[in-house]
Amino acid sequence: MSDDPDIEIIKARKLKELREKAAAMEKAAKASTPQKPRSARDIISGYLYDRGDEVLNLAYSQFPAQTEAIVSRIAELIQSGEITSRISGGELLALFRSVGLNVRVNTTIKVEDKGKLISFSDKLKQQNEE
């Protein structure tokens, strides 16, 4: 092996150039491969919180065609930047109801009785029996 510092500098420079070319080719390959477009449902799912995904699933199960139209419009607004904040389940439910889709959500009221959570209807039954 040579101890010539000039040769080592030249080798290092060539190695750096080869690495840059490889990185550029890899970047070009990633850019040329078509990315699978995300569905409207995937886009909006990232913005949902507080039972929003549950409301969305219920809406799809009860009104699939209408929900798809609404979700695609919301996704367009998200992609254009008009909607930047997250969407709660309550807000999504209010939106569906405002356009005439009465999405039915199963709700239960639970109360604490002797350290345990029981349904409100069971609590009323217990009081009537006593």
C-alpha positions as CSV (number, residue, x, y, z in Angstrom):
1,M,0.0,0.0,0.0
2,S,1.2,3.5,-0.8
3,D,1.6,6.1,1.9
4,D,1.2,8.9,-0.6
5,P,-1.4,11.4,0.8
6,D,-2.3,12.7,-2.6
7,I,-3.4,9.3,-3.7
8,E,-5.5,8.9,-0.6
9,I,-7.2,12.2,-1.2
10,I,-8.0,11.3,-4.8
11,K,-9.4,7.9,-3.7
12,A,-11.5,9.6,-1.1
13,R,-12.8,12.1,-3.6
14,K,-13.7,9.3,-6.1
15,L,-15.4,7.3,-3.4
16,K,-17.5,10.4,-2.4
17,E,-18.5,10.9,-6.0
18,L,-19.6,7.3,-6.4
19,R,-21.6,7.5,-3.2
20,E,-23.3,10.7,-4.5
21,K,-24.1,9.1,-7.8
22,A,-25.5,6.0,-6.1
23,A,-27.7,8.2,-3.9
24,A,-28.9,10.2,-6.8
25,M,-29.8,7.0,-8.8
26,E,-31.6,5.6,-5.8
27,K,-33.6,8.8,-5.4
28,A,-34.5,8.8,-9.1
29,A,-35.6,5.2,-8.8
30,K,-37.9,6.1,-5.9
31,A,-39.3,9.1,-7.8
32,S,-39.9,7.1,-10.9
33,T,-41.9,4.3,-9.1
34,P,-45.5,5.3,-9.0
35,Q,-46.7,5.7,-5.5
36,K,-50.0,4.1,-4.8
37,P,-52.5,6.9,-4.3
38,R,-54.0,7.0,-0.8
39,S,-57.7,6.5,-0.6
40,A,-59.9,9.2,0.7
41,R,-60.7,7.0,3.7
42,D,-57.0,6.6,4.5
43,I,-56.5,10.4,4.3
44,I,-59.3,11.3,6.6
45,S,-58.4,8.5,9.0
46,G,-55.3,10.3,9.9
47,Y,-57.2,13.4,11.0
48,L,-59.8,11.6,13.2
49,Y,-59.7,11.4,17.0
50,D,-62.0,10.8,19.9
51,R,-64.1,7.9,18.4
52,G,-64.0,9.5,15.0
53,D,-63.0,6.2,13.4
54,E,-66.0,4.5,15.1
55,V,-68.4,7.1,13.7
56,L,-66.8,6.7,10.2
57,N,-67.2,2.9,10.3
58,L,-70.8,3.2,11.4
59,A,-71.5,5.7,8.6
60,Y,-70.0,3.5,6.0
61,S,-72.0,0.5,7.3
62,Q,-75.3,2.4,7.3
63,F,-74.9,4.8,4.3
64,P,-72.0,3.5,2.1
65,A,-72.5,5.6,-1.0
66,Q,-73.3,8.8,0.7
67,T,-70.5,8.4,3.2
68,E,-68.0,7.8,0.4
69,A,-69.1,11.1,-1.3
70,I,-68.7,13.1,1.9
71,V,-65.4,11.5,2.8
72,S,-63.9,12.1,-0.6
73,R,-64.9,15.8,-0.3
74,I,-63.4,16.0,3.1
75,A,-60.2,14.4,1.8
76,E,-60.0,17.0,-1.0
77,L,-60.3,19.8,1.6
78,I,-57.6,18.2,3.7
79,Q,-55.3,17.9,0.7
80,S,-55.9,21.4,-0.5
81,G,-55.1,22.7,3.0
82,E,-58.5,24.1,3.8
83,I,-58.9,21.7,6.7
84,T,-55.8,21.6,8.9
85,S,-57.2,20.7,12.3
86,R,-58.1,17.2,13.5
87,I,-61.8,16.1,13.4
88,S,-63.4,14.6,16.5
89,G,-66.1,11.9,16.4
90,G,-68.7,14.4,17.6
91,E,-67.8,16.8,14.8
92,L,-68.0,14.1,12.2
93,L,-71.3,12.9,13.5
94,A,-72.7,16.4,13.5
95,L,-71.5,16.8,9.9
96,F,-73.3,13.6,8.8
97,R,-76.4,14.7,10.6
98,S,-76.3,18.2,9.1
99,V,-76.4,16.7,5.6
100,G,-79.3,14.4,6.5
101,L,-77.6,11.2,7.4
102,N,-78.8,10.1,10.8
103,V,-76.0,7.8,11.7
104,R,-77.0,5.7,14.7
105,V,-74.4,5.4,17.3
106,N,-74.7,2.8,20.1
107,T,-74.4,4.7,23.4
108,T,-74.5,3.4,26.9
109,I,-74.6,5.3,30.2
110,K,-72.7,3.7,33.0
111,V,-72.8,4.6,36.6
112,E,-70.7,3.6,39.5
113,D,-72.3,1.3,42.1
114,K,-70.3,-0.1,45.0
115,G,-67.0,0.4,43.1
116,K,-68.2,-1.2,39.8
117,L,-69.5,0.4,36.6
118,I,-72.9,-0.9,35.7
119,S,-75.3,0.3,33.0
120,F,-77.9,2.9,33.9
121,S,-80.8,0.6,33.0
122,D,-79.5,-2.1,35.4
123,K,-79.2,0.5,38.1
124,L,-82.8,1.5,37.6
125,K,-83.9,-2.2,37.7
126,Q,-82.1,-2.7,40.9
127,Q,-83.8,0.3,42.5
128,N,-87.2,-0.8,41.3
129,E,-86.6,-4.3,42.8
130,E,-85.7,-2.8,46.2
